């Protein structure tokens, strides 16, 4: 205990003298849906604060006998993290803060891997790393990135910027759902059984037997009439099936 206190005091003295550098906050892409390099950005200056927001949904039913009605819990919203980052490259001979900010902005767009056939287009999951154990299991999508360029070189190149970010927590990639879900815009699978036809599968999964063509196109079927039991078919979303019909 005494050694820990001495070590902490020594660290504080070292930081005040500039001898010990504090850990830098980082934004990192995580998960399997990763963008091209670079996949992490180290903050040039640690933020002075950041905010975690957790809200819930409550539905209230009006009743004559109870002020405020009857409250019913309707689920918790995703946690969000908001912070302001400061980028400064003023001291460099050819300072330019746009490369890091360009990387940050690119993380709001779908990754190349997610744009491949049969995948759900989505941006990468981003994690804020800076010592807080509450954030160990927190990752999400960059819901907003607001850039305010403040200082420029003579040719107009930005050398300082303040960037406000909002990360909305999302444990699973956007667009992925339980394969058995019948949500209108999900992409799932169906295993053929004896007696199944593309028309019957289209009616069962998509509500219209005429959507069999969309299933055939998605699975690259040369002869839709010859499908064996056990064949696994990808099922398009209802929106995609409607566009293909």
PEQUIHU-V190156 format. One record per pair of residues at least 6 apart in sequence whose ideal C-beta (glycine too) atoms are under 6 Angstrom apart, sorted by the first residue. I is the first residue (numbers start at 1). J is the second residue. If there is no record, write none. Layout:
{{I/J} {I/J}}
//
This chain:
{{11/20} {14/20} {24/42} {24/43} {25/43} {25/46} {25/130} {26/40} {26/42} {26/129} {27/41} {27/126} {28/40} {28/127} {28/129} {29/35} {29/39} {29/124} {29/126} {30/125} {30/127} {30/139} {31/125} {33/111} {33/114} {33/124} {33/173} {34/124} {35/111} {35/124} {38/103} {41/100} {43/85} {44/87} {44/88} {45/86} {47/83} {50/83} {51/82} {52/81} {53/80} {54/79} {55/77} {56/76} {57/74} {57/75} {58/71} {59/72} {59/74} {60/69} {60/71} {61/69} {61/70} {62/69} {63/69} {63/70} {78/168} {78/169} {79/169} {80/166} {80/168} {81/128} {81/167} {82/166} {83/165} {84/162} {84/164} {85/163} {86/162} {87/97} {87/161} {88/160} {89/95} {89/96} {89/97} {89/159} {90/159} {90/160} {95/159} {96/157} {97/158} {97/161} {98/158} {101/147} {104/145} {105/145} {107/123} {107/124} {107/126} {107/142} {108/123} {108/142} {109/123} {110/121} {110/122} {110/123} {111/124} {114/121} {114/122} {115/121} {120/175} {120/176} {122/173} {122/174} {122/175} {123/141} {125/139} {126/142} {126/167} {127/139} {128/135} {138/169} {140/167} {140/168} {140/169} {140/170} {141/168} {141/170} {143/166} {143/168} {144/166} {145/165} {146/164} {147/161} {147/163} {148/162} {149/158} {149/161} {150/160} {151/159} {151/160} {152/158} {153/159} {177/183} {177/186} {179/188} {179/189} {184/238} {185/237} {185/239} {187/237} {188/235} {189/232} {189/234} {190/201} {190/205} {190/233} {190/235} {191/232} {192/227} {192/229} {192/231} {193/229} {194/229} {198/212} {198/215} {198/224} {199/209} {199/212} {202/209} {202/211} {202/212} {202/215} {203/209} {205/235} {206/238} {206/241} {210/245} {211/241} {211/245} {214/236} {214/241} {214/244} {215/233} {216/224} {218/234} {218/236} {219/233} {219/234}}
//
